[in-house]
Amino acid sequence: MRHVIVVGAGQAGASCVAKLRGSGFDGRITLIGAEPVIPYQRPPLSKAYLLGDMALERLFLRPESYYAEHNIELRIGATVRELDPQARRIKLDDGELTYDDLVLTTGSIPRRLPARIGGALAGVHVVRGLADVDAMAPNFVPGAKVLIVGGGYIGLEAAAVARKLGLEVTLVEMADRILQRIAAPQTSDYFRDLHRRHGVTIREGVGLEHLLGETAVTGARLSDGSEIATDFVIVGVGIEPNVALAEAAGITIDNGIAVDAQGRTSAEHIWAAGDCASFPYHGARIRLESVPNAIDQAECVAENIMGVGKDYIAKPWFWSDQYDVKLQIAGLNTGYDRVITRRSAAESAAFWYYRGDRLLAVDAMNDPRGFMIGKRMIEGGKSPDPALIENPETDLKAMLKA
Ligand code: FAD
C-alpha cells in the first residue's frame, strides 16, 4: 500500500493529510508532530488564547477523533531525527519508517536572544507554540511589567493583550519604526498611535543591549544607555524556516526548503509546504509566514501527490488583531513606491500600495470591504486609478465590476 508520511503536525501538515483523504487517497497516511498536542492553530496564541478568552479545545484544528476516523496515523510528541532520501526512510527516536512520498511541513523556529545578552535567563519568552504561551501566561497579572523586544505583529499583539490585562508594557524596536520590515510608514504610524493611546510605551530606534538579572530577568539595559525594570520579557524578533532535517539530508535550501511550482523539493518523492518552504513567485523565490499560505500550499501538494500536476498560485493575505482593530493585508508590498490613503469611516483606514500604476497590496484597518475588494483587484491583476481610491466618495464595488 502506498504510504505518505507528513513531517510536522501544524497547520500545513494537518491541511495536507485532510486534503489527501478528502480527495480519495486510499493509501496509508502518517502525520508526525514533535509537539505533544494534536494539530492546532497558532494565531490565537498571541490573541484570544493569551487573553484567556479561548479554551484550549477551540485551538484544535480538528477533534482528536477525526484522525482515527479517517485512518490517519497521528504520532504526536515524536520528532523525526533523520531522513534518507535514497532509501526513502525516516528515523524517529523509537524506530524507522519507510515512505513512498514524504511531505516536509516543519514550520519555523523563533529567533531567540543570545545567552551572552541574557537570552537564557528565566522569564525570557518567545511566542511560537502552545507550551511557550502556557509558560508565560502566569506572568500576565495586573500591574506586572513586561518588556517586549521587537515591534512586529507578534510583539504588537502581545502588547495589546498585556495592556488589556492591565500590565505595564514597554516595547523596544531597534529599527526607526515599528513594522519597518513589513509595512509602510503610514501603517507604522497607525499602530504606534493605537498602542500609545492604550498606554504602551513604544521606544523606536532603541535596541536591547543586554538583559539584567542573576538567574531570572529583572531589567534591561538599552542601546541609548537607559535601564528599565521588568518582571518578564517577550521576544518577537522574527522566525527562521525550520530546514535542519532537509538540509542534513542534502535537500536544496534557499531561504527555506526550495520547492518547484508544484511543491517538489530537490529530492525525489519529497515535497514541502508552509512556513518552511520557499517557492517561485512572479520570477522571484519567496516564503510566506501565514495560515492561508500553509493551507493552500499544503493542499496543492496533496493534490500533486495524487497526480493532479497543478502549480501553486499564491494569493498572499494575512491578518492581525490588536485591541478593537482588525488589520487585514492583501498582496505583497515588496517594491512599492507610493502609498494611497483611503478613509471610508471614522474608525477605519486603508493604505493601498502601488509600484508605478500597479496595485501591489492593501493594508486595511477595520475595513473588511476595502480589504476584500483590494484583494480581488490584486488577484485579478486590476490596478485602479489611485486618485479614485483616495476619494472616499468612490464606490469601490462598482470599480470591481468595471
Ligand atoms: P507550524 O504551524 O509551525 O507547524 C510546524 C510543526 O512541525 C510544528 O508543530 C513543529 O513542532 C513540527 N516539526 C518541526 N520539525 C519536526 C520534526 N523533525 N519532527 C516532527 N515534527 C516537527 N498567520 C496568519 O495568517 N495570521 C495571524 O494572525 C497569525 N498569527 C500568528 C500568531 C503567532 C503567535 C504565531 C506563532 C504565528 C502566527 N501566524 C499567523 C503564522 C501562522 O501561524 C504560521 O504561518 C503557520 O502556523 C505555519 O504553518 P506550518 O504548518 O508551516 O508551521
Residues whose N, C-alpha, C, O or C-beta is under 5 A from the ligand:
A	BS01	FAD	V7 G8 A9 G10 Q11 A12 G13 I32 G33 A34 E35 R42 P43 L45 S46 A78 T79 V80 T105 T106 G107 S108 V127 R128 L245 A273 G274 D275 C276 E289 S290 V291 P292 A294 W317 F318 W319 S320
